[in-house]
Amino acid sequence: MTGLFDGVLDRGPVGPLTDDTAWLQGLLDAEAALARALADTGLITVEQADVITAACVAHHYDPAALGAAAVDGGNPVIPLVKELTARVRESDAEAARHVHRGATSQDIMDTAAMLLIRRAGRALHMDLSALNADLRTLAHRHRVTPMPGRTLLQQALPTTFGAVAAGWAQGLGEAARRLAEVLTHHLAAQLGGAVGTLASLDPHGPDVVAAYAAHLELPEPVLPWHTERGRVVEVAAALGRVCGAVGTVAQDVVLLAQTEIGEVTEEGGVGVGGSSTMPHKRNPVAAVSALANARQAPGLVATLLAAQIQEHQRAAGSWHAEWRPLTDLLRRTGSAVAWLRTSVERIRVHPDRMRADLELTGGLALSERLTTDLVPELGRMEAHRRVTEACRVALAQERDLVETVTEHLDGLRTPERIRALLDPAAYLGAAPVFTDRVTGRTGPDGTDRPGPTDSEEGSP
C-alpha cells in the first residue's frame, strides 16, 4: 500500500527492499540459514532443515499481525518463531523442535538487518553509479562553459559549469566508493545466543556460526557483536555521506534555477514542477525532492550513533532503537539518489544566462586577474591597492570599470588590454583540466586515460 508521502519520500529501488515484507523475509532467511547450519554440523538432519527452510517464506505470515504480537516480547522475532514453529510442526513435529535452536531474538534481527543493508545497498550503489556517469557526461559537455563561481553566495571568480558538475560527480563517486567498501567489509552475520557464548550449542557453536555465515553469504564475525555496534555505525556514516553529496548537488541546482539566476532549469514536461496556485511556476521539483530526503539523514545518523552505547552483553532498548532509523535512512538515501538522477536527466543548462550573470558585475569579478597581471611591475601589495581603489570608485560612482582602472594605472595598461583581462572566458584557470580528470580524459599527471568504470567506483 502506498502512503501519502511515499511518492516523494520513497522513490527508486530501495523502498521495496526495506519494507515490512523485506524485513520479514530477512528474518526468515536468517532462520533458514540457521537450520542449514545445524544440519551441516550434524545437529539436525538435512531433511529437517529442508522442512524448516520450506516454511521460511514471507507470504506465509502477516507482518502487521506479527508487529501487533511483538508488544508482549519487545521484538517481532518472538511471535515469528512461534508461528514458524507451528507451520513446521504441521509437516514434521521433530523438525519443529529445532526451529531457532541456539539463537536469540537479537541474532535474527541483527542478521536480517545485515541482509537488508546488503540488498538495499547494492541497489543504491547501482543507482549511484548511473548518476555519477550522467554527471560526468554533463561535465564533459560543459567543460569550457563559463559561469560565475560563487563563494558565500556572492559572485567570486569565473569557473565552468563542467568543473561544477565534475565536483558534483567526484563527491558522489567518493561516497559510492565508501559505500561499496562498507558493504563489502563491514557487514557480518550475527549468532551468539543469549549472552554471546552459544553455550546451548557447545561444543559446536563456532562451527555453526561459520556454516550460518556461509549460507547467508555474509562474513563470519570474530565473535558475536551484540553490544559492539560499529558495523551499524559504519553503514550509517556511509549513507549519511551519500546524502551529503546528493544534497550538495540538489541544493546547487535549486539555487541555480532561481528566477533571478536562471542558469539551469529542470525540463520535466507538461505539469511537472507546477504550483497549486501559480500557473507560471516551473519548480525544480526533482532537486527539491532529493534535498528533502537528504536533509533527513543527519538526524537518523545521529540516532544510530547514539544507539551504539550499549550495556553488558545485550542492551535494553538500544538495539531496538536502531530498527526504524536504519530503515528510514536506507529509504531516504535511496530516494534522494533516485530523485537526483531524475533532476540530472531533466536538467537544461543555459550558457547565455551564465554569461549574462558574469556581466552583472561589470568586470569586477575579474579584479584578481588585473592584480595578478600587474604584480611584475608594481608588486602584489601595490597592485592590489590600486585595483581595489579603482573598483571602489567604479562602484561608488557607477562608472565603467575599464575607464576607472585605466586612470588608476597611470598608463601602465591600455583600455584594450584591461578589457581583455576582464574577459571571464579567458580566466578559467585549470577548470577544464580538473574536469577532464573526473570525466576520465586525463589523469592527475596529465596523461590520457580511459574513462572511469563502475569497477573503479567499487562494486559491493
Phi and psi in degrees as a GROMACS rama.xvg file:
@    title "Ramachandran Plot"
@    xaxis  label "Phi"
@    yaxis  label "Psi"
@TYPE xy
-86.5369  131.393  THR-2
-85.7722  169.066  GLY-3
-59.2218  -35.9732  LEU-4
-101.859  0.316879  PHE-5
-66.7653  -28.2838  ASP-6
-60.5432  -32.7651  GLY-7
-95.8177  -37.939  VAL-8
-101.302  -2.21944  LEU-9
-135.789  52.7506  ASP-10
-87.471  149.738  ARG-11
94.0233  -174.14  GLY-12
-79.8741  -14.399  PRO-13
-74.8474  -35.3087  VAL-14
-50.8799  -55.4191  GLY-15
-64.1624  -20.6409  PRO-16
-85.3842  -1.78444  LEU-17
-131.957  12.885  THR-18
-80.4611  -176.547  ASP-19
-59.7041  -39.1414  ASP-20
-65.9417  -39.5217  THR-21
-64.4567  -43.472  ALA-22
-60.0456  -46.0618  TRP-23
-61.1275  -43.2896  LEU-24
-65.9961  -34.4764  GLN-25
-61.8673  -43.0811  GLY-26
-61.4171  -43.616  LEU-27
-69.6811  -35.6887  LEU-28
-61.9049  -37.2565  ASP-29
-65.4882  -42.7648  ALA-30
-65.0284  -39.8243  GLU-31
-64.8725  -43.1722  ALA-32
-63.1104  -36.1913  ALA-33
-63.8019  -44.0543  LEU-34
-61.2238  -43.4742  ALA-35
-61.8299  -40.7972  ARG-36
-66.2249  -38.1767  ALA-37
-63.2619  -37.7065  LEU-38
-68.8027  -40.7039  ALA-39
-59.2694  -32.9187  ASP-40
-97.6909  9.47025  THR-41
79.9604  10.9866  GLY-42
-83.8065  -22.9324  LEU-43
-140.235  170.798  ILE-44
-83.934  160.953  THR-45
-62.8825  -37.0962  VAL-46
-63.3814  -39.4801  GLU-47
-65.6271  -41.0322  GLN-48
-63.0916  -36.4565  ALA-49
-63.7091  -41.4784  ASP-50
-64.3667  -44.1335  VAL-51
-62.9871  -45.1883  ILE-52
-62.3053  -39.0689  THR-53
-63.018  -26.433  ALA-54
-86.0118  -6.74472  ALA-55
-91.485  59.6126  CYS-56
-124.458  126.949  VAL-57
-59.3321  -33.8181  ALA-58
-70.1596  -8.8457  HIS-59
-76.2092  -10.8973  HIS-60
-129.366  156.819  TYR-61
-106.939  109.291  ASP-62
-57.8679  -39.1587  PRO-63
-64.4793  -41.9301  ALA-64
-65.9969  -39.772  ALA-65
-64.9646  -40.1799  LEU-66
-61.7281  -41.4652  GLY-67
-66.0009  -37.3108  ALA-68
-75.0692  -16.7623  ALA-69
-69.4995  -16.2803  ALA-70
-63.024  -27.712  VAL-71
-74.0481  -36.0336  ASP-72
-106.627  -11.3712  GLY-73
90.341  3.63657  GLY-74
-162.264  156.166  ASN-75
-78.0296  -9.15576  PRO-76
-67.3975  -37.5556  VAL-77
-60.7486  -52.7376  ILE-78
-67.803  -29.9752  PRO-79
-64.6427  -44.141  LEU-80
-62.3353  -37.0538  VAL-81
-62.8472  -46.1081  LYS-82
-70.5439  -38.7862  GLU-83
-62.3856  -43.9662  LEU-84
-61.278  -42.6655  THR-85
-63.6855  -40.2003  ALA-86
-67.1015  -42.1162  ARG-87
-64.7992  -37.7198  VAL-88
-61.3974  -29.8733  ARG-89
-62.947  -26.2566  GLU-90
-102.547  -34.7407  SER-91
-157.3  103.008  ASP-92
-62.8245  -34.8389  ALA-93
-70.2274  -40.6344  GLU-94
-62.4333  -35.2622  ALA-95
-62.1992  -27.1016  ALA-96
-66.9673  -17.2069  ARG-97
-108.338  4.37049  HIS-98
-62.9525  131.213  VAL-99
68.806  16.9491  HIS-100
-63.0388  127.214  ARG-101
85.4764  -13.8471  GLY-102
-96.0379  162.96  ALA-103
-118.007  164.999  THR-104
-55.9443  -39.8648  SER-105
-65.6268  -32.4065  GLN-106
-56.7551  -45.9874  ASP-107
-71.4923  -41.4705  ILE-108
-63.8295  -47.4421  MET-109
-63.6112  -41.0158  ASP-110
-66.3119  -42.0711  THR-111
-60.5178  -39.2064  ALA-112
-61.746  -41.6575  ALA-113
-64.0163  -39.4497  MET-114
-65.6093  -41.8114  LEU-115
-62.452  -44.1391  LEU-116
-60.6849  -44.044  ILE-117
-64.9357  -46.2709  ARG-118
-66.8169  -49.0192  ARG-119
-68.1604  -37.6873  ALA-120
-63.3412  -38.0618  GLY-121
-66.2413  -42.1506  ARG-122
-64.5706  -41.1573  ALA-123
-62.0679  -42.9264  LEU-124
-63.9328  -38.7322  HIS-125
-62.3942  -42.085  MET-126
-63.5866  -41.1534  ASP-127
-61.8084  -42.4605  LEU-128
-63.7189  -40.723  SER-129
-65.9231  -41.6864  ALA-130
-61.6946  -43.1413  LEU-131
-62.6984  -40.735  ASN-132
-63.0785  -40.6837  ALA-133
-62.8147  -40.4536  ASP-134
-68.9385  -37.2663  LEU-135
-64.2842  -38.5525  ARG-136
-63.1631  -44.3943  THR-137
-61.2735  -41.898  LEU-138
-63.7461  -44.327  ALA-139
-63.5681  -39.2027  HIS-140
-63.0263  -29.9433  ARG-141
-119.307  33.7907  HIS-142
-62.0296  -25.9071  ARG-143
-123.816  23.4751  VAL-144
-83.0045  108.291  THR-145
-72.5003  144.901  PRO-146
-152.744  163.236  MET-147
-67.9389  131.756  PRO-148
-85.5153  141.089  GLY-149
-125.652  133.792  ARG-150
-127.749  136.576  THR-151
53.3847  33.6301  LEU-152
69.5752  8.09678  LEU-153
-110.638  150.451  GLN-154
-60.3306  134.477  GLN-155
-116.715  -108.072  ALA-156
-103.671  165.037  LEU-157
-68.1851  150.43  PRO-158
-136.889  -165.045  THR-159
-122.096  152.387  THR-160
-65.4856  -29.4355  PHE-161
-60.6606  -42.9023  GLY-162
-66.3576  -37.4703  ALA-163
-63.1054  -49.155  VAL-164
-65.3668  -34.0596  ALA-165
-64.8345  -39.0041  ALA-166
-62.9513  -40.6216  GLY-167
-59.9765  -48.1964  TRP-168
-62.6811  -40.5518  ALA-169
-63.6418  -44.2493  GLN-170
-61.6279  -43.6994  GLY-171
-68.6118  -35.3021  LEU-172
-64.9557  -42.0353  GLY-173
-65.482  -39.3533  GLU-174
-64.4027  -38.5884  ALA-175
-65.3404  -40.7134  ALA-176
-63.3491  -40.8837  ARG-177
-66.2845  -41.2712  ARG-178
-60.4517  -44.069  LEU-179
-61.0146  -40.6768  ALA-180
-62.5388  -43.4496  GLU-181
-64.4678  -44.8279  VAL-182
-63.5484  -29.6098  LEU-183
-85.8451  -38.7328  THR-184
-116.114  -10.3562  HIS-185
-118.994  6.86058  HIS-186
-95.8648  160.291  LEU-187
-165.356  152.882  ALA-188
-68.5344  161.304  ALA-189
-130.195  120.144  GLN-190
-156.846  107.352  LEU-191
-139.14  -8.53948  GLY-192
72.2115  -164.158  GLY-193
-55.7045  -47.6072  ALA-194
-127.278  20.0805  VAL-195
86.3653  15.2953  GLY-196
-109.142  -13.3687  THR-197
50.3166  38.4722  LEU-198
-59.525  -33.3153  ALA-199
-69.8863  -13.6073  SER-200
-107.201  3.37625  LEU-201
-57.5893  134.349  ASP-202
-96.2784  17.6031  PRO-203
-94.2663  -1.94429  HIS-204
-48.6186  -56.7131  GLY-205
-59.1385  -37.1773  PRO-206
-67.5331  -37.4477  ASP-207
-64.1003  -42.3924  VAL-208
-59.8383  -44.0952  VAL-209
-61.9299  -44.455  ALA-210
-68.5274  -39.4995  ALA-211
-58.5772  -49.2696  TYR-212
-62.3247  -39.7943  ALA-213
-63.524  -42.1462  ALA-214
-66.3768  -32.4756  HIS-215
-81.3986  -13.3475  LEU-216
57.7743  37.9661  GLU-217
-113.696  151.102  LEU-218
-59.3704  147.36  PRO-219
-85.8308  126.164  GLU-220
-74.9628  157.956  PRO-221
-62.6813  -39.382  VAL-222
-157.046  165.522  LEU-223
-57.308  148.035  PRO-224
-123.719  38.488  TRP-225
-52.805  -43.017  HIS-226
-114.895  10.1963  THR-227
-109.081  96.374  GLU-228
-98.8428  25.4294  ARG-229
-57.7185  -33.1847  GLY-230
-63.6672  -43.9649  ARG-231
-65.1215  -39.9375  VAL-232
-66.1839  -39.053  VAL-233
-60.7213  -42.7828  GLU-234
-62.8738  -46.6632  VAL-235
-59.2475  -44.3219  ALA-236
-64.3071  -40.9061  ALA-237
-64.8482  -42.0271  ALA-238
-67.8218  -38.7941  LEU-239
-61.7035  -38.0499  GLY-240
-65.5085  -40.9702  ARG-241
-59.5837  -45.4691  VAL-242
-64.4915  -35.2186  CYS-243
-63.3591  -42.9047  GLY-244
-67.1649  -42.5309  ALA-245
-63.6369  -45.4756  VAL-246
-62.523  -35.6463  GLY-247
-62.0533  -45.4767  THR-248
-64.6283  -48.3092  VAL-249
-61.0314  -41.1209  ALA-250
-65.8632  -40.1679  GLN-251
-60.1576  -43.9239  ASP-252
-61.752  -44.5806  VAL-253
-59.2699  -44.3025  VAL-254
-67.4159  -43.0284  LEU-255
-68.9479  -20.8735  LEU-256
-90.1533  0.63639  ALA-257
-57.7419  147.466  GLN-258
-53.0641  -44.3595  THR-259
-71.0769  -17.1139  GLU-260
-106.227  -59.6523  ILE-261
61.1245  29.6661  GLY-262
-82.8758  -21.0003  GLU-263
-138.584  158.265  VAL-264
-140.791  156.422  THR-265
-95.0172  125.791  GLU-266
-110.017  93.2346  GLU-267
-104.68  3.64425  GLY-268
96.7749  178.964  GLY-269
-61.7222  129.076  VAL-270
87.0238  -12.9204  GLY-271
-84.9202  125.35  VAL-272
84.1226  15.5905  GLY-273
-80.9526  175.348  GLY-274
-117.504  153.309  SER-275
-74.2536  -15.1103  SER-276
-128.269  -22.9934  THR-277
-116.147  104.984  MET-278
-60.2489  -24.0935  PRO-279
-81.4072  -12.6337  HIS-280
-69.4866  139.254  LYS-281
-134.748  78.2263  ARG-282
-73.7152  146.313  ASN-283
-77.5931  70.4924  PRO-284
-65.9632  -30.5637  VAL-285
-68.1856  -44.3184  ALA-286
-65.2091  -39.7114  ALA-287
-61.2339  -43.3455  VAL-288
-68.3294  -38.6057  SER-289
-59.8301  -43.2559  ALA-290
-66.5124  -38.8315  LEU-291
-61.0292  -38.6312  ALA-292
-73.6184  -45.1032  ASN-293
-63.2316  -34.6782  ALA-294
-67.1783  -16.7797  ARG-295
-81.9622  -15.6325  GLN-296
-62.4298  -44.8728  ALA-297
-56.2712  -41.7398  PRO-298
-66.3167  -39.4885  GLY-299
-68.0869  -41.8502  LEU-300
-61.5045  -42.1086  VAL-301
-61.2969  -40.578  ALA-302
-61.9484  -42.5039  THR-303
-69.2149  -34.4282  LEU-304
-64.2079  -42.6907  LEU-305
-65.8629  -33.9521  ALA-306
-72.7328  -11.8431  ALA-307
-74.5947  -13.5247  GLN-308
-81.2052  107.472  ILE-309
-132.374  155.207  GLN-310
-105.057  143.791  GLU-311
51.8353  -140.031  HIS-312
-91.5003  -24.0186  GLN-313
-146.6  131.856  ARG-314
-86.9665  155.959  ALA-315
-101.429  87.3753  ALA-316
106.885  -29.6573  GLY-317
-68.3407  -43.8665  SER-318
-72.4051  -28.5265  TRP-319
-63.8144  -33.9796  HIS-320
-68.7849  -12.235  ALA-321
-83.0858  -26.829  GLU-322
-57.8653  -54.1035  TRP-323
-70.7682  -48.6713  ARG-324
-63.604  -33.4089  PRO-325
-65.0855  -44.9599  LEU-326
-61.5413  -47.0149  THR-327
-63.4663  -38.2488  ASP-328
-65.4254  -42.4749  LEU-329
-59.9161  -43.5812  LEU-330
-71.7291  -42.3076  ARG-331
-65.6646  -38.4382  ARG-332
-65.5843  -46.3846  THR-333
-59.9021  -41.1055  GLY-334
-68.6141  -39.8305  SER-335
-60.1903  -45.1079  ALA-336
-66.0179  -43.7843  VAL-337
-62.3337  -42.6528  ALA-338
-66.2559  -38.3548  TRP-339
-67.3528  -36.0421  LEU-340
-57.5469  -43.3106  ARG-341
-63.4032  -42.1693  THR-342
-60.6081  -45.8365  SER-343
-65.9388  -36.4106  VAL-344
-64.3699  -33.6424  GLU-345
-88.3124  -13.5488  ARG-346
-65.7668  137.748  ILE-347
-124.194  126.377  ARG-348
-95.1432  139.918  VAL-349
-118.566  85.5282  HIS-350
-58.9039  -36.1451  PRO-351
-63.8042  -39.6336  ASP-352
-68.4227  -36.0567  ARG-353
-61.2018  -43.4596  MET-354
-66.0401  -40.472  ARG-355
-63.7119  -39.1314  ALA-356
-67.0313  -32.9202  ASP-357
-63.6024  -29.596  LEU-358
-81.73  -8.23451  GLU-359
-60.595  -31.7989  LEU-360
-87.7503  -1.05312  THR-361
64.1611  26.9778  GLY-362
99.302  -7.40025  GLY-363
-59.9838  -31.6222  LEU-364
-65.9777  -15.0954  ALA-365
-99.3758  13.1381  LEU-366
-59.4159  -32.6104  SER-367
-60.6743  -38.3431  GLU-368
-66.2988  -39.1106  ARG-369
-59.6483  -47.0351  LEU-370
-59.0706  -46.7785  THR-371
-60.5012  -40.8076  THR-372
-65.7311  -27.5948  ASP-373
-90.7027  -12.5171  LEU-374
-55.6891  -43.4571  VAL-375
-57.7916  -29.8033  PRO-376
-97.8034  -34.7246  GLU-377
-107.985  -15.8095  LEU-378
82.8192  156.577  GLY-379
-64.1538  -45.0999  ARG-380
-64.5449  -45.3917  MET-381
-69.8489  -38.8411  GLU-382
-62.3515  -43.6385  ALA-383
-62.855  -40.5565  HIS-384
-63.1081  -47.163  ARG-385
-66.7666  -43.0714  ARG-386
-67.3744  -40.786  VAL-387
-59.619  -43.8747  THR-388
-65.467  -40.8302  GLU-389
-62.9537  -41.0495  ALA-390
-64.643  -40.2155  CYS-391
-62.4897  -44.6641  ARG-392
-66.48  -42.7693  VAL-393
-60.9273  -40.3771  ALA-394
-70.1695  -47.8064  LEU-395
-64.536  -38.6688  ALA-396
-101.748  3.22631  GLN-397
52.8544  46.6437  GLU-398
-101.38  162.117  ARG-399
-65.3458  130.678  ASP-400
-67.2375  -37.9465  LEU-401
-61.2148  -45.4775  VAL-402
-62.4079  -44.4694  GLU-403
-65.9064  -44.8115  THR-404
-64.5997  -40.212  VAL-405
-56.0723  -44.6699  THR-406
-63.4685  -42.7727  GLU-407
-74.1824  -14.463  HIS-408
-98.4702  1.1315  LEU-409
49.8435  46.0941  ASP-410
82.1956  4.34626  GLY-411
-66.3761  -27.4381  LEU-412
-137.893  142.37  ARG-413
-78.3294  158.153  THR-414
-56.9068  -36.4014  PRO-415
-64.8271  -40.9621  GLU-416
-66.2357  -41.394  ARG-417
-64.9793  -41.8573  ILE-418
-63.1474  -39.0729  ARG-419
-65.1844  -38.2337  ALA-420
-68.3234  -22.865  LEU-421
-91.4415  8.74963  LEU-422
-79.8248  113.311  ASP-423
-62.7448  -31.8596  PRO-424
-68.0745  -16.6388  ALA-425
-98.4764  7.86377  ALA-426
-134.379  59.7297  TYR-427
-103.725  -2.27857  LEU-428
56.1806  -135.673  GLY-429
-93.5146  14.7386  ALA-430
-52.9356  -47.0679  ALA-431
-64.3191  -35.5233  PRO-432
-65.4923  -46.2253  VAL-433
-63.9576  -36.9452  PHE-434
-62.1757  -43.7962  THR-435
-62.5061  -33.341  ASP-436
-62.3009  -39.7946  ARG-437
-77.004  -38.9759  VAL-438
-76.6245  -10.0675  THR-439
97.8363  7.62  GLY-440
-81.7063  -30.4545  ARG-441
-143.186  155.487  THR-442
-93.5276  177.536  GLY-443
-58.5509  -23.5759  PRO-444
-88.2757  1.3935  ASP-445
89.2267  -3.69792  GLY-446
-83.7885  150.845  THR-447
-68.1967  148.047  ASP-448
-153.042  159.214  ARG-449
-69.6605  162.578  PRO-450
-66.0623  157.116  GLY-451
-62.6663  145.833  PRO-452
-112.194  169.427  THR-453
-59.5915  -32.8657  ASP-454
-66.2598  -28.8827  SER-455
-68.6869  -25.1808  GLU-456
-88.8824  -2.5575  GLU-457
85.337  129.009  GLY-458
-119.269  123.091  SER-459
